[in-house]
Amino acid sequence: MAGIDGGVLFSPDRLRLWTQQIFRKLGVGEEDALLLTDSLIEANLRGVDTHGITRVLCVYAERIRRGVVNPESRFTVLREKASTALIDCHNSIGQIGAAKAMRMAIEKARRTGVAFTAVTHSNHYGMAAYWAMMALPQGMIGFSSTNAPAAAAPTGGRTAMFGTNPFAVAVPAGRELPVVLDLATTVVARGRIILHAKEDRPLEPGWAFDERGNPTTDPHAALRGLLAPIGGYKGYGIMLAVDLLCGVLTGSNYGAHFPGFLADNMVDPADVGSVFAAVCVESFMDLSEFTEAVDRAIQEIRTSERADGVRRIYIPGEIEFEKRAERLARGIPIPEPVVRDFIALEMNWPFPSPRHDQGKPYPLISKDAPEIVESILLDVREVDKATWEAASASAGSTNLGRSLVQKMNSWQASLGPALKNEAAWRAGPVLIIIPLCALHLSIPQERPSIK
C-alpha cells in the first residue's frame, strides 16, 4: 500500500514516546499504551498511514475521552475448546483485544497444530498485518481479519452494505523476508480517502463512487458515496465472507448494522468482531524445509519474466519492509493538516502534562528555543538572523507555543519571502508555525544556513 508522500518528518522514537503519553493521560494502562502505540507507529513505519497515528490517533483519543471506548481492558472468554476461543472484549481498545486473541491462537496452535480465535464487542484494531505477523517468530503462519462499518455496495447495488473488511496473512521465510499480505477488500481503505480529503488531493480513478454510484476522483464526494471493491463481484464475495466470519459468527455488528464510521460516531460503541488464526508449520513439515521452499518460491517469482517497462516484481510485504527501513532512517512524514490536529490535541485538552520514565514532561510542542531551532524543517532559502533569533526567543518563552500564533502576523513579512513553497505562504501563519513548534523532527537534508 502506498504511504503518505510528504509532510513534516518526525523521529519515530520521539513520536512513539509522545503518543504513548497521550494514551497514558487518557487513562490507558502502561502496558496497553505501549502495545497500542507500537501497533500504530509500526503502521506508519510500514507506510500503512491510514492505520497509523496519522489518521486514528486523534479519533481514538476523542472516543476514549468521550467514554465511547473503554480505556481499561476487560476480557471474558465466552467459549473455549482445545483449538478455538471466543473472547468478549467489553468495549476495550481493539488492539488490546486483538493481541490477547492472537497470543491465545499461537499458544493453542503450539499444542494442537492449528488454532482459530475470535473477539466480540471490540473496536477498530488498526493494521491487520500487525496481528498476523505475531505468528512469524514462533515459526507459524498467521492470519487476521476484521469487519468495519458499511462503505461499499454489493455488485449491482448502490446502498453501502459492507465495510473495507481487511485481512492479512503472514508466512515465514528463510533467507528471504516473510511474505505478508495485508489488504482491504476495497481498492483502498476509507482512511486513505480521509487523508486525501484532508489535503484536498484528488483520488486515483477506480477508487470510489459518489452518492449516485458514479465513479469519482473527488475525495469529499467519495466520503459521501461508496468505495470500490477489489475485483468487482469477487471482492463483493470476499467482503461478505469476512462479515460472516467476523460479524455473524462472533455475535458482533456487521455491514449496515454498525452505528457509524470511526470518526463520525462519538456516541455508540462500535461492537467490532475480529478473527485470528495460527498454523504451526511443524505440524505439516520441518520448519527449515518449509522456509527453504518459501525462499525458492519467492526467488522464482522475483526472477520471472517482467512485462515491458517493469523494473522489478515485488513480493507481498516487500514494499512495506523497505518503507520501514527508510522511515526508521529518515523519519515518519505527517501531513501538515494532521500536525495541526496533533498540536490542537495537546493544547486544547485540560490534562496534566504527560510524563516519561524519568518523570519529565515530553510534549510534542517544545518550550525550548534551541531545540525548536534544531528541529526546523521549513524549506528556506535564507532567513534574516535577527528575525530567526526573535522568533526562536519568543517560541522559547511561550506556553506550548501559544504566543507564536499571536506573533505570526508580524513575522510573516520577514519569513514569507524566504519560503520556496508559495502554497505554504499563501496558506497563512498556521502552516508556518507547525514546523516551528514541532520538536520531534528528523532532518534528512542540510539545514538552512543562518548568516
C-alpha positions in Angstrom: 0.0 0.0 0.0 1.3 3.4 -0.9 2.1 5.6 2.1 2.0 9.4 2.5 4.3 11.1 0.1 5.2 14.2 2.0 4.8 16.2 5.2 6.7 17.1 8.3 9.2 14.4 9.3 9.2 13.2 12.8 11.7 11.0 14.6 9.9 7.6 15.2 11.3 7.2 18.7 10.2 10.6 19.9 6.9 10.3 18.2 6.4 7.0 19.9 7.1 8.5 23.3 4.7 11.4 22.8 1.9 9.0 21.5 2.3 6.7 24.5 1.8 9.5 26.9 -1.2 10.8 25.1 -2.8 7.4 25.8 -1.5 7.3 29.3 -3.1 10.6 30.3 -6.3 9.3 28.8 -6.3 6.5 31.3 -4.9 3.7 29.3 -2.7 1.4 31.3 1.1 1.4 30.8 1.4 -1.9 29.1 -1.7 -1.3 27.0 -0.4 2.1 25.9 2.9 0.6 24.9 1.2 -2.0 22.7 -1.4 0.4 21.2 1.3 2.9 20.4 3.6 0.2 18.9 0.8 -1.0 16.6 0.1 2.5 15.3 3.8 3.5 14.9 4.5 0.2 13.1 1.7 1.0 10.7 3.2 4.4 9.9 6.7 2.9 9.6 5.4 0.3 7.1 3.7 3.1 5.0 0.2 2.0 6.1 -0.5 5.5 7.2 -4.3 5.0 7.1 -3.9 2.8 10.1 -1.2 4.7 12.0 -1.3 7.8 14.2 -1.7 9.9 11.0 -5.3 9.0 10.9 -6.5 7.4 14.0 -4.6 9.0 17.0 -7.0 12.0 17.4 -10.0 9.8 16.7 -9.0 7.2 19.2 -8.2 9.9 21.8 -11.6 11.6 21.3 -13.5 8.3 21.5 -11.7 7.4 24.8 -12.2 10.9 26.2 -16.0 10.7 25.5 -16.4 7.3 27.0 -17.2 5.6 23.7 -14.3 3.2 24.1 -13.2 1.8 27.5 -9.6 2.6 28.2 -9.4 -0.1 30.9 -9.1 -3.6 29.3 -11.5 -6.3 30.4 -12.0 -9.7 28.8 -14.2 -12.7 29.3 -13.7 -16.0 27.5 -17.2 -16.9 26.4 -16.5 -20.2 24.7 -13.3 -22.2 24.5 -12.1 -25.6 23.2 -8.7 -27.0 22.5 -8.1 -25.0 19.3 -10.7 -22.3 19.5 -11.9 -19.4 21.7 -14.3 -16.6 21.6 -13.4 -13.5 23.8 -15.8 -10.8 24.9 -13.7 -7.5 24.9 -16.4 -5.4 26.8 -15.7 -2.5 24.5 -12.0 -2.4 25.3 -9.4 -0.9 22.9 -9.4 -3.0 19.8 -5.6 -3.6 19.7 -5.5 -4.9 23.2 -8.2 -7.5 22.5 -6.5 -8.4 19.2 -3.2 -9.1 21.0 -4.9 -11.3 23.6 -6.7 -13.3 20.9 -3.7 -13.7 18.7 -1.5 -14.8 21.6 -4.1 -17.3 22.6 -4.2 -18.6 19.0 -0.5 -19.1 19.0 -0.4 -20.9 22.3 -3.2 -23.2 21.2 -1.6 -23.9 17.8 1.6 -24.9 19.7 -0.4 -27.7 21.3 -2.9 -28.6 18.5 -1.2 -27.5 15.3 -3.9 -25.1 14.2 -6.0 -22.6 16.2 -8.7 -20.1 15.5 -9.8 -17.4 17.9 -12.2 -14.5 17.7 -13.2 -11.4 19.6 -16.6 -9.7 20.0 -17.8 -6.4 21.4 -14.4 -4.9 20.4 -13.1 -1.9 18.5 -11.0 -0.8 15.5 -7.8 -2.8 15.7 -5.5 -0.9 13.4 -3.3 -2.6 10.8 -4.3 -6.3 10.2 -0.8 -7.4 9.4 0.5 -6.5 12.9 -1.5 -9.3 14.3 -0.8 -11.9 11.6 2.9 -11.1 11.9 2.9 -12.0 15.6 3.0 -15.7 14.5 6.2 -15.4 12.5 8.8 -15.5 15.3 7.0 -18.7 16.5 7.6 -20.5 13.2 3.9 -20.2 12.4 1.7 -18.8 9.7 -0.6 -16.1 11.0 -4.0 -14.8 9.8 -6.1 -11.9 11.0 -9.3 -10.3 9.7 -11.8 -7.7 11.0 -15.0 -6.1 9.8 -16.0 -2.4 9.6 -18.9 0.0 9.0 -20.6 -0.2 5.6 -18.8 1.7 2.9 -19.2 -0.5 -0.2 -22.3 -1.8 -2.1 -22.9 -5.3 -3.3 -22.5 -5.9 -7.1 -25.4 -4.2 -8.8 -26.4 -2.1 -5.8 -25.8 1.4 -4.6 -26.5 1.1 -0.9 -23.5 0.6 1.4 -23.7 -2.9 2.9 -20.1 -3.9 3.6 -17.0 -2.4 5.2 -13.5 -2.4 4.0 -13.2 -5.8 5.8 -9.4 -6.3 5.6 -7.5 -9.5 6.2 -3.8 -10.3 6.5 -1.7 -13.5 6.1 1.9 -13.7 7.2 4.1 -16.6 6.1 7.6 -17.2 7.4 10.6 -17.5 5.1 14.3 -18.4 5.5 16.8 -16.0 3.9 14.1 -14.0 2.3 11.7 -11.6 4.0 8.4 -13.1 5.2 5.5 -12.9 2.8 3.0 -10.5 4.4 -0.3 -10.0 2.5 -2.4 -7.2 4.1 -5.3 -5.8 2.2 -8.7 -4.2 2.4 -11.4 -5.8 0.3 -12.0 -2.4 -1.2 -9.5 -0.9 -3.7 -8.3 1.5 -0.9 -9.2 1.8 2.8 -11.6 4.5 3.7 -8.8 6.1 5.8 -6.9 6.8 2.6 -9.9 8.7 1.2 -10.0 10.7 4.5 -6.3 11.6 4.2 -6.8 12.8 0.6 -9.8 14.8 1.7 -7.7 16.5 4.5 -5.1 17.5 1.9 -7.7 18.3 -0.9 -5.9 15.8 -3.1 -7.9 14.1 -5.9 -8.3 10.3 -5.8 -7.0 7.8 -8.3 -9.6 6.7 -10.8 -11.3 3.5 -9.8 -11.1 4.1 -6.0 -14.6 5.2 -5.3 -18.1 6.2 -6.4 -20.3 9.2 -5.5 -23.7 9.0 -3.8 -25.4 8.0 -7.1 -22.9 5.2 -7.8 -20.9 7.1 -10.4 -17.1 6.9 -10.4 -15.4 9.9 -8.8 -12.0 11.3 -8.0 -13.3 13.9 -5.5 -12.4 12.6 -2.0 -15.3 14.6 -0.4 -17.8 13.1 -2.8 -16.3 9.7 -2.1 -16.8 10.1 1.6 -20.5 10.7 1.0 -20.6 7.8 -1.5 -19.1 4.4 -1.8 -15.7 2.6 -2.0 -15.0 0.4 -4.9 -14.5 -3.3 -4.1 -11.4 -5.2 -5.3 -12.0 -7.4 -8.3 -15.6 -6.4 -8.9 -18.1 -9.1 -7.9 -15.2 -11.3 -6.4 -14.4 -8.5 -4.0 -18.1 -8.3 -3.0 -18.0 -12.0 -2.2 -14.9 -11.7 -0.1 -16.5 -8.8 1.8 -19.5 -10.9 2.6 -17.3 -13.8 3.7 -15.4 -11.5 6.1 -18.6 -10.1 7.6 -20.0 -13.6 8.1 -16.8 -14.7 9.9 -16.1 -11.6 11.9 -19.6 -10.3 12.5 -22.2 -13.0 12.4 -20.0 -15.8 13.8 -18.8 -13.7 16.7 -22.2 -12.1 17.5 -20.8 -8.6 16.7 -22.0 -5.9 14.4 -21.6 -6.3 10.6 -22.2 -4.2 7.5 -25.1 -1.7 7.8 -25.6 -2.6 11.5 -22.6 -0.5 12.6 -23.6 2.8 14.3 -21.4 4.9 12.0 -17.8 5.4 10.9 -15.0 5.7 13.4 -14.6 9.4 13.3 -18.3 10.2 12.9 -19.8 8.2 15.7 -18.8 9.6 19.1 -21.8 8.1 21.0 -22.3 4.4 20.4 -19.7 1.6 20.9 -18.7 0.1 17.6 -19.1 -3.6 18.6 -16.5 -4.8 16.1 -15.7 -8.5 15.6 -12.3 -9.9 14.5 -10.9 -13.3 13.9 -7.3 -14.7 14.3 -5.6 -17.9 13.3 -2.2 -19.6 13.7 -0.9 -22.6 11.9 2.2 -24.4 13.3 4.3 -25.2 10.3 5.9 -28.2 12.2 2.6 -29.9 12.2 3.0 -30.3 8.4 6.7 -30.4 7.7 10.0 -29.4 9.3 10.2 -25.6 9.6 13.6 -25.4 7.8 12.3 -27.4 4.9 9.2 -25.1 4.7 11.2 -21.9 4.8 13.6 -23.1 2.2 10.7 -23.9 -0.1 9.2 -20.5 0.5 12.5 -18.9 -0.4 12.6 -20.8 -3.7 9.1 -19.8 -4.5 9.9 -16.1 -3.8 13.0 -16.3 -5.9 11.2 -17.9 -8.8 8.6 -15.2 -8.8 11.1 -12.4 -8.4 13.2 -13.6 -11.3 10.3 -14.4 -13.6 10.0 -12.5 -16.9 8.8 -8.9 -16.4 6.3 -7.0 -18.6 7.6 -4.1 -20.7 8.6 -1.1 -18.6 8.5 -3.0 -15.3 11.8 -2.8 -13.4 11.0 -5.1 -10.5 8.5 -7.7 -9.3 7.6 -7.3 -5.7 6.5 -10.0 -3.2 3.6 -9.0 -0.9 5.0 -7.2 2.1 8.3 -6.3 0.5 7.5 -2.7 -0.2 6.4 -2.3 3.4 9.6 -3.8 4.8 11.6 -1.4 2.6 9.5 1.5 3.6 10.0 0.7 7.2 13.8 0.8 6.9 13.6 4.1 5.0 11.3 5.7 7.6 13.4 4.4 10.5 16.4 6.3 9.0 14.6 9.4 7.7 11.6 9.8 9.9 7.8 9.4 9.6 6.1 12.0 7.4 3.0 13.6 8.9 0.9 15.9 6.6 0.7 19.4 7.9 -3.1 19.3 8.5 -2.6 16.3 10.7 0.2 18.1 12.6 -2.3 20.8 13.3 -4.6 18.2 14.7 -1.8 16.9 17.0 -1.0 20.4 18.2 -4.6 21.0 19.0 -4.8 17.7 20.7 -2.1 18.8 23.1 -3.0 22.4 23.5 -6.8 22.2 23.9 -7.3 19.3 26.3 -7.2 20.2 30.0 -5.0 17.2 31.0 -1.8 17.4 33.1 1.4 17.2 31.1 2.4 13.7 30.1 5.4 12.1 31.8 8.1 9.8 30.6 10.1 7.3 32.6 12.3 10.0 34.1 9.2 11.9 35.3 9.8 14.9 33.0 7.2 16.3 30.6 7.6 15.1 27.0 5.3 17.4 25.0 5.1 17.5 21.2 5.3 21.3 21.4 8.7 22.5 22.7 9.2 25.4 25.1 13.0 25.2 24.5 14.1 27.6 21.8 17.3 25.9 20.9 15.5 22.6 20.3 13.0 24.4 18.1 15.8 25.9 16.0 17.5 22.5 15.7 14.2 20.9 14.6 13.2 23.4 11.9 12.0 21.9 8.7 10.9 24.9 6.6 12.1 24.9 3.0 14.1 28.1 3.4 16.4 30.0 1.0 17.6 32.5 3.6 16.3 33.8 6.9 17.3 37.1 8.4 19.3 36.3 11.5 17.5 38.9 13.7 14.1 37.6 12.6 15.2 34.0 13.3 16.5 34.9 16.7 13.4 36.9 17.6 11.1 34.0 16.5 13.2 31.5 18.5 13.3 33.6 21.6 9.6 34.2 21.5 8.9 30.5 21.0 11.1 29.6 23.9 9.2 31.9 26.3 5.7 30.7 25.4 3.4 28.1 27.0 3.1 25.4 24.3 3.9 27.9 21.6 0.6 29.9 22.1 2.3 33.3 21.7 3.7 32.1 18.3 0.2 32.3 16.9 -0.2 35.9 18.1 3.2 37.0 16.7 3.0 35.2 13.4 1.4 38.2 11.6 4.4 40.4 12.4 6.9 37.6 11.4 5.1 36.9 8.2 6.5 39.9 6.4 10.1 38.7 7.2 9.7 35.0 6.9 7.4 35.0 3.8 10.0 35.8 1.1 12.3 33.1 2.4 9.8 30.3 1.6 10.3 28.5 -1.6 6.9 26.9 -1.2 4.5 29.6 -2.3 1.5 27.4 -1.5 2.6 27.2 2.2 3.0 31.0 2.3 -0.5 31.6 0.9 -1.9 29.2 3.4 -1.1 31.7 6.1 0.5 31.6 9.6 -0.7 28.3 10.7 1.4 26.4 8.1 4.5 28.3 9.2 4.0 27.7 12.9 3.8 24.0 12.6 7.4 23.2 11.8 8.5 25.9 14.3 6.5 24.1 17.0 7.4 20.5 16.1 10.0 19.0 18.5 10.3 15.5 17.0 11.7 16.1 13.6 14.2 14.1 11.7 16.2 16.2 9.2 17.2 14.3 6.1 18.6 17.3 4.2 21.1 20.0 5.1 19.7 22.7 7.4 19.4 26.2 6.2 22.4 28.4 6.9 22.0 31.5 9.1 24.4 34.2 8.0 
